[in-house]
Amino acid sequence: MTAAADTLRADPNAWDAFVEAAPTGSYTQLTAWARVKQANGWRSLRLVVDTGPGPIGLQLLVRDLRPTPWRVGYAPRGPVGGQFDGAGVAALTDALRAAARRHRLVQVTVDPEVEPGDPLVGHLDGAGWRPTASIQADRTRLVDLRREEGALWGDLRSKWRQYVSKARRTGVTVEDAGAAGIDDFYRLYVETARRAGFVHRSRQAYEDVFRAYDEGGRARLLLARLPNGHPAAALLLLTCGRRVIEPYGGMSEAGARSRANYLLKWEAIRSSRERGFEVYDMWGVAHAGIERFKSGFGGREVQYVGGRVLVVDRLGNAVTNVARRAVVSAARLRHGVRGGAAPGGTGDATTDGDAT
């Protein structure tokens, strides 16, 4: 291992800078996400190799599969690098196999933030990775913020512009609430989850996310308020380099009637451009209702390649897959969710960017 790779593996600040500079860098590969996931029983390690085009690596989350003796590994939106070649991906895969044997991992899953035609896909296939179900959202909309505000406004559907203007005229306001807005955000998020039928986590889980990213100046919590001051819609925004991501959002029924969610989304896009960011990532278009709402704000839809799995222990993998399906089914029953736990409903619920 070279000195550069060793530094990235050992130094969290160097790793974060590497992730933020990489074309495939995602907020789930930042060290803040590893800290967040500790509360859910995940441990983390970084694997980095250095080849001709430069270092590539990933932040791997590891979790016990009790009561079995095995573990699984997951690198959300990994691997990360400036440029990938076949030799580098093969070397990283070999390093993962060795780490898997040391840590008793039966499999490792990645879901790189690349489109199906990207060369990385072929390199992963050549190194023994196989397609698997996506964990993170595999479709999203990206808005190019490098253009003038007028051009971004013009990209909104005419009806969407009318809704934004209506919300303003009727006295809806948007504020950067920060940590003080966590309670209001959580109430709106839970209301949205119950209405739409997806699983939400505890209030503490979302506060942990906000605070972990806020420490590095990478979090915003926006609230839209009705004229009477009641919170009507919320977005929790995270950043990675020049990108803004909206992994969590929700609204009340009053927020839908007032079109507060339309004003909130526009202000999130507009103010992100004003702050110098280059891409606004809507993080998921889970179904037709969400897709229609988000597409009205412009941008382009992106389809990512989806999950890739590296099976290291075939027997252990077969046994633990049965146990994992049982755990997921039990969790859905506890929360009253049937079928897939995808977010839905009207307005601004987004895919829950959790690494489980």
C-alpha positions in Angstrom: 0.0 0.0 0.0 1.3 3.4 -0.9 1.6 6.4 1.5 -1.4 8.1 -0.2 -3.6 5.0 0.2 -2.4 4.6 3.8 -3.3 8.2 4.6 -6.8 7.9 3.2 -7.3 4.7 5.2 -6.2 6.2 8.5 -7.1 9.9 8.3 -10.8 10.7 8.4 -10.3 14.3 7.2 -8.2 13.1 4.2 -10.8 10.5 3.4 -13.6 13.0 3.5 -11.7 15.4 1.2 -11.1 12.5 -1.2 -14.8 11.5 -1.3 -15.9 15.1 -1.8 -13.5 15.6 -4.7 -14.4 12.3 -6.4 -17.0 12.1 -9.2 -18.6 9.1 -7.5 -18.4 10.6 -4.0 -21.6 10.4 -2.0 -22.6 11.6 1.5 -23.0 8.0 2.6 -19.3 7.5 2.0 -18.3 10.4 4.3 -17.2 9.5 7.9 -20.2 11.3 9.3 -22.4 8.4 7.9 -20.2 5.8 9.7 -20.7 7.7 13.0 -24.5 7.8 12.4 -24.7 4.1 11.7 -22.8 3.1 14.9 -26.1 3.5 16.8 -27.6 0.8 14.6 -24.9 -1.7 15.3 -22.7 -1.0 12.3 -18.9 -0.8 12.5 -16.8 0.8 9.8 -13.5 0.3 8.1 -11.9 1.9 5.0 -10.2 -0.1 2.3 -8.0 1.8 -0.2 -5.7 0.6 -3.0 -3.5 2.8 -5.2 -3.1 2.0 -8.9 -2.0 3.9 -12.0 -5.0 6.3 -12.3 -4.9 7.0 -8.5 -6.4 5.7 -5.3 -9.8 4.1 -5.2 -11.5 2.8 -2.1 -14.7 2.5 0.0 -16.0 3.0 3.5 -17.3 -0.4 4.5 -20.0 -0.8 7.1 -20.0 -4.2 8.9 -22.8 -5.7 11.0 -23.2 -8.9 13.0 -25.9 -11.3 11.9 -26.9 -12.6 15.3 -27.4 -15.3 16.4 -25.2 -16.6 13.5 -21.4 -16.2 13.7 -21.3 -14.3 10.4 -21.4 -10.7 9.4 -22.3 -8.7 6.3 -20.6 -5.7 4.7 -22.1 -2.8 2.9 -20.5 0.2 1.2 -23.3 2.6 0.4 -22.6 4.3 -2.9 -19.1 2.7 -3.0 -16.6 2.4 -4.4 -15.1 5.9 -4.7 -12.4 7.2 -6.9 -11.4 9.7 -9.5 -10.9 7.1 -12.2 -11.4 3.3 -12.3 -9.6 0.7 -14.3 -9.8 -3.1 -14.3 -6.6 -3.6 -12.4 -7.6 -1.2 -9.7 -11.1 -2.7 -9.2 -9.6 -6.2 -9.1 -7.1 -5.1 -6.5 -9.8 -3.5 -4.4 -11.9 -6.7 -4.7 -9.0 -8.8 -3.6 -8.5 -6.5 -0.6 -12.2 -6.9 0.2 -12.0 -10.7 0.0 -9.1 -10.7 2.4 -10.9 -8.3 4.8 -14.1 -10.4 4.5 -12.2 -13.5 5.6 -10.7 -11.7 8.6 -14.1 -10.3 9.7 -16.2 -13.4 8.9 -18.2 -11.5 6.2 -20.4 -13.8 4.0 -20.9 -11.0 1.4 -20.2 -7.4 0.6 -22.7 -5.2 -1.2 -22.0 -1.9 -3.1 -24.3 0.3 -5.1 -22.1 2.7 -7.0 -23.4 6.1 -8.1 -22.8 5.4 -11.8 -25.1 4.8 -14.7 -25.4 1.4 -16.4 -23.0 2.2 -19.2 -20.2 3.4 -17.0 -16.9 1.5 -17.3 -16.9 0.8 -13.6 -19.8 -1.6 -14.1 -17.8 -3.8 -16.5 -14.8 -3.7 -14.1 -17.0 -4.9 -11.2 -18.5 -7.7 -13.3 -15.0 -8.8 -14.4 -13.8 -8.9 -10.7 -16.6 -11.3 -9.7 -19.4 -8.9 -8.5 -22.9 -9.8 -9.5 -26.2 -7.8 -9.7 -28.4 -7.7 -6.6 -31.3 -5.6 -5.4 -30.6 -1.9 -4.8 -30.5 -0.7 -1.2 -30.2 3.0 -1.9 -32.5 4.7 -4.4 -31.4 3.8 -7.9 -33.3 6.6 -9.7 -33.1 10.3 -9.0 -33.3 13.7 -10.5 -30.3 16.0 -10.7 -30.6 19.8 -11.2 -27.7 21.7 -12.6 -27.2 24.7 -10.4 -24.4 26.3 -12.4 -27.0 28.2 -14.4 -28.7 31.6 -13.6 -31.6 31.6 -11.2 -33.9 32.7 -14.0 -33.0 29.6 -16.0 -33.8 27.4 -13.0 -37.1 29.1 -12.5 -37.9 28.7 -16.1 -37.4 25.0 -15.8 -40.3 24.6 -13.4 -43.5 23.6 -14.9 -45.9 26.5 -15.3 -48.3 25.1 -12.8 -45.4 24.5 -10.3 -44.5 28.2 -10.7 -48.1 29.2 -10.0 -48.1 27.0 -6.9 -44.8 28.5 -5.6 -46.2 32.0 -6.2 -49.5 31.2 -4.6 -47.8 29.9 -1.4 -45.7 33.2 -1.2 -48.8 35.4 -1.7 -50.7 33.6 1.0 -47.9 34.1 3.5 -46.1 30.8 3.6 -42.4 31.4 4.6 -39.3 29.2 4.5 -36.6 29.3 7.2 -33.3 27.7 7.9 -34.4 26.2 11.2 -31.2 24.3 12.1 -31.2 21.9 15.1 -34.0 23.8 16.7 -36.3 22.5 13.9 -35.7 18.8 14.6 -39.0 18.3 16.6 -41.1 20.0 13.9 -39.3 18.1 11.1 -39.9 14.8 12.9 -43.6 15.4 13.4 -44.0 16.2 9.7 -41.9 13.2 8.7 -43.9 10.8 10.9 -47.2 12.2 9.6 -45.9 11.6 6.0 -44.7 8.1 6.8 -48.1 7.1 8.3 -50.0 8.6 5.4 -47.7 7.1 2.7 -47.0 3.7 4.4 -43.3 3.6 4.8 -41.1 2.9 7.8 -39.7 5.8 9.8 -37.0 5.7 12.5 -36.8 7.3 15.9 -36.5 11.0 16.3 -33.0 10.5 17.7 -32.0 8.8 14.4 -32.7 11.9 12.4 -31.2 14.2 15.0 -28.0 12.1 14.8 -27.9 12.5 11.1 -28.3 16.2 11.2 -25.7 16.8 14.0 -23.1 14.4 12.4 -23.2 16.4 9.2 -23.8 19.8 10.8 -20.4 19.4 12.6 -18.7 19.8 9.2 -21.1 22.4 7.9 -22.8 19.8 5.7 -26.4 19.9 6.9 -29.4 22.2 6.6 -32.9 21.8 8.0 -35.5 23.9 6.1 -39.0 24.5 7.4 -42.0 26.0 5.6 -44.4 27.7 7.9 -48.0 28.7 7.3 -49.1 32.3 8.1 -50.1 31.3 11.6 -46.6 30.0 12.2 -47.4 26.3 12.1 -44.8 24.1 10.4 -46.2 22.7 7.2 -43.3 21.1 5.3 -39.7 20.2 6.0 -36.5 19.1 4.2 -33.3 17.8 5.7 -30.5 18.6 3.3 -27.0 17.2 3.3 -24.0 18.1 1.2 -21.0 16.3 -0.3 -18.6 18.5 -2.1 -20.5 20.7 -4.6 -23.6 18.6 -4.3 -26.7 19.1 -2.2 -28.9 16.0 -1.4 -32.4 15.8 0.1 -32.7 12.4 1.7 -35.5 13.2 4.1 -38.6 15.3 3.8 -42.2 15.5 4.8 -45.3 17.7 5.0 -48.7 18.0 6.7 -52.0 17.9 4.9 -52.3 21.7 5.5 -48.9 22.0 3.8 -50.3 20.2 0.7 -53.4 22.4 0.6 -51.3 25.6 0.9 -48.6 24.4 -1.6 -46.0 25.0 1.1 -44.1 21.9 -0.2 -43.7 23.6 -3.6 -42.3 26.8 -2.2 -40.0 24.8 0.1 -38.5 22.7 -2.7 -38.0 25.8 -4.9 -36.3 27.7 -2.0 -34.0 24.6 -1.4 -32.9 24.6 -5.0 -32.6 28.4 -5.3 -30.7 28.9 -2.1 -28.4 26.0 -2.8 -27.4 27.7 -6.0 -26.9 31.0 -4.1 -24.5 29.2 -1.8 -22.4 28.1 -4.6 -23.3 24.4 -5.0 -23.4 22.9 -8.5 -25.8 20.0 -8.3 -29.1 19.5 -6.5 -29.9 15.8 -6.0 -33.5 15.0 -5.2 -32.4 11.5 -4.0 -35.0 9.1 -5.4 -38.2 8.9 -7.4 -39.9 6.1 -5.6 -43.2 5.9 -7.5 -45.3 7.8 -10.0 -46.6 10.4 -7.5 -43.1 11.3 -6.3 -41.8 11.3 -9.8 -44.4 13.7 -11.1 -43.9 16.1 -8.2 -40.1 16.2 -8.5 -40.0 16.3 -12.3 -41.9 19.5 -12.2 -38.8 21.2 -10.8 -36.7 20.5 -13.9 -33.4 18.6 -13.9 -32.8 15.3 -15.5 -33.7 11.8 -14.4 -30.7 9.5 -13.7 -30.9 5.7 -13.5 -28.0 4.2 -11.5 -26.7 0.7 -12.1 -28.1 -0.6 -8.8 -26.6 -3.1 -6.4 -23.6 -5.4 -6.9 -22.8 -8.2 -4.4 -19.5 -10.1 -3.8 -20.3 -13.4 -2.2 -17.4 -14.6 -0.1 -18.9 -17.5 1.9 -21.6 -19.3 -0.1 -22.9 -21.5 2.7 -22.9 -18.7 5.3 -24.6 -16.4 2.7 -27.4 -18.9 2.1 -28.1 -19.3 5.8 -27.9 -15.6 6.7 -30.2 -14.6 3.7 -33.0 -16.6 5.3 -32.4 -14.9 8.7 -32.2 -11.4 7.1 -35.5 -11.9 5.2 -37.2 -12.8 8.5 -35.8 -9.7 10.2 -37.1 -7.5 7.4 -40.5 -9.1 7.5 -40.8 -8.7 11.3 -39.8 -5.0 11.0 -42.5 -4.4 8.4 -45.1 -6.1 10.5 -44.1 -4.0 13.6 -44.6 -0.8 11.6 -47.8 -2.0 9.8 -46.1 -1.8 6.4 -47.1 -4.3 3.6 -45.0 -5.2 0.6 -42.0 -2.9 -0.1 -41.4 -0.1 2.3 -41.1 2.6 -0.3 -42.1 6.1 0.6 -45.2 7.5 -1.0 -48.0 9.9 -0.6 -48.3 13.4 -1.9 -45.7 16.1 -2.0 -42.2 15.7 -0.7 -41.6 12.4 1.0 -38.3 11.1 -0.2 -36.5 7.8 -0.1 -35.1 7.1 3.3 -31.3 7.1 2.8 -30.5 4.5 5.4 -27.7 2.0 5.0 -29.7 -1.0 6.2 
